[in-house]
Amino acid sequence: MKTFVAKKETAERKWYLIDAKDQVLGRLSVKIANLLRGRDKATYTPHVDTGAFVVVINADKIVLTGKKNDQKQYMFYSGYVGGESYRSVAQMQERQPDFVIKHAVKGMLPKNRLAKKMMTKLKVYAGEEHPHEAQNPEAISV
């Protein structure tokens, strides 16, 4: 019996729609990362991108457990001496609600060139509306 190895040309890509309203960030991110990698399929191959497209709506309504909403900090660095700044999750949700989910998912993907291609298949939107109705995304619960 031969070992099956998936090829990117034969990968079947689906579109999924996830509503992030009142979902815990970590659990949501694990589900999204597994869909992007294709770990839910029997044809999963670690070095081939066989994952699906994921559309996340209501990114501004996610929930963090404990005191993380105020205590968790994101660091940004300008490149200059003394040019680092910090923002809490609450501040980031006001400014860029999609950043919080994208940052969490990116940390759960492999650290290689393949992860960048997987991240392009993640579409995150703050509200209910999204421009991917033509792809007929399948709504799934987390």
C-alpha positions as CSV (number, residue, x, y, z in Angstrom):
1,M,0.0,0.0,0.0
2,K,1.3,3.4,-0.9
3,T,1.2,6.5,1.2
4,F,-1.1,9.2,0.0
5,V,0.4,12.7,-0.4
6,A,-1.9,15.6,-1.3
7,K,-1.0,18.0,-4.1
8,K,-2.0,21.7,-4.1
9,E,-3.5,21.3,-7.6
10,T,-6.0,18.7,-6.5
11,A,-6.9,20.3,-3.1
12,E,-10.6,20.9,-2.8
13,R,-11.2,24.3,-1.2
14,K,-14.4,25.1,0.6
15,W,-15.6,28.4,2.1
16,Y,-16.7,28.6,5.7
17,L,-18.5,31.4,7.6
18,I,-17.9,31.7,11.3
19,D,-19.8,34.1,13.6
20,A,-17.4,35.3,16.3
21,K,-20.1,36.9,18.4
22,D,-19.6,35.9,22.1
23,Q,-16.9,33.4,21.2
24,V,-13.7,33.0,23.3
25,L,-10.7,34.2,21.3
26,G,-8.5,31.2,21.9
27,R,-11.0,28.5,21.1
28,L,-12.1,30.4,18.0
29,S,-8.6,30.8,16.8
30,V,-7.8,27.1,17.2
31,K,-10.8,26.2,15.0
32,I,-9.9,28.8,12.4
33,A,-6.2,27.7,12.3
34,N,-7.2,24.0,11.8
35,L,-9.6,24.9,9.0
36,L,-6.9,27.0,7.3
37,R,-4.4,24.2,7.5
38,G,-6.8,21.5,6.4
39,R,-6.5,19.5,9.5
40,D,-10.2,18.6,9.4
41,K,-9.7,16.6,6.2
42,A,-8.5,13.0,5.7
43,T,-6.2,14.3,3.0
44,Y,-4.2,16.5,5.4
45,T,-0.5,16.8,4.5
46,P,1.6,19.1,6.7
47,H,3.8,20.5,3.9
48,V,0.9,21.2,1.4
49,D,-1.7,23.9,1.7
50,T,-5.0,21.9,1.5
51,G,-7.0,24.2,3.8
52,A,-10.2,26.1,3.2
53,F,-11.2,29.8,3.1
54,V,-12.5,31.1,6.3
55,V,-14.7,34.3,6.6
56,V,-15.1,35.6,10.2
57,I,-17.9,38.1,10.9
58,N,-18.6,40.1,14.2
59,A,-14.9,40.2,15.1
60,D,-15.6,43.2,17.3
61,K,-17.8,41.1,19.6
62,I,-15.2,38.4,20.7
63,V,-14.7,37.6,24.4
64,L,-11.5,37.0,26.4
65,T,-11.5,35.1,29.6
66,G,-10.3,36.6,32.9
67,K,-8.7,40.0,33.0
68,K,-7.0,39.7,29.6
69,N,-9.2,42.4,28.0
70,D,-7.3,45.0,30.1
71,Q,-4.1,43.3,31.0
72,K,-3.0,41.6,27.8
73,Q,-0.7,44.0,25.8
74,Y,0.3,44.1,22.1
75,M,3.8,45.6,21.6
76,F,4.6,47.7,18.5
77,Y,8.1,48.9,17.6
78,S,8.9,51.7,15.2
79,G,12.5,50.8,14.7
80,Y,13.9,53.9,16.5
81,V,15.4,54.0,20.0
82,G,12.6,54.3,22.5
83,G,10.1,53.7,19.8
84,E,8.1,50.9,21.4
85,S,4.5,51.3,22.3
86,Y,1.9,49.1,23.9
87,R,-1.8,48.7,23.4
88,S,-4.3,46.6,25.3
89,V,-6.8,44.2,23.7
90,A,-9.6,46.7,24.5
91,Q,-7.8,49.5,22.6
92,M,-7.1,47.2,19.6
93,Q,-10.7,46.1,19.4
94,E,-11.8,49.7,19.1
95,R,-9.1,50.6,16.5
96,Q,-8.7,47.3,14.5
97,P,-11.1,44.6,15.5
98,D,-9.7,42.2,12.9
99,F,-6.2,42.5,14.2
100,V,-6.9,40.6,17.4
101,I,-8.2,37.5,15.6
102,K,-5.6,37.6,12.8
103,H,-2.8,37.9,15.4
104,A,-4.1,34.9,17.4
105,V,-4.5,32.7,14.4
106,K,-1.1,33.6,12.9
107,G,0.5,32.4,16.2
108,M,-1.1,29.0,15.8
109,L,0.1,28.4,12.2
110,P,3.5,27.0,11.3
111,K,6.4,29.5,11.2
112,N,7.3,29.1,7.5
113,R,6.4,30.4,4.0
114,L,3.3,28.3,3.9
115,A,1.7,30.2,6.8
116,K,1.7,33.4,4.8
117,K,-0.3,31.7,2.1
118,M,-2.7,30.3,4.6
119,M,-3.2,33.7,6.2
120,T,-4.4,35.1,2.8
121,K,-7.3,32.7,3.0
122,L,-8.5,34.3,6.2
123,K,-11.1,37.1,5.8
124,V,-12.1,38.9,9.0
125,Y,-14.8,41.6,9.2
126,A,-15.9,43.7,12.2
127,G,-19.7,43.7,11.4
128,E,-22.3,41.4,10.0
129,E,-21.6,42.3,6.3
130,H,-19.0,40.6,4.1
131,P,-18.4,40.7,0.3
132,H,-18.1,36.9,-0.1
133,E,-21.8,35.9,-0.6
134,A,-21.0,34.7,-4.2
135,Q,-18.8,31.9,-2.8
136,N,-21.7,30.6,-0.7
137,P,-19.8,30.1,2.5
138,E,-21.0,27.3,4.7
139,A,-21.9,28.6,8.2
140,I,-20.3,26.5,11.0
141,S,-20.5,26.8,14.7
142,V,-17.4,26.8,16.9
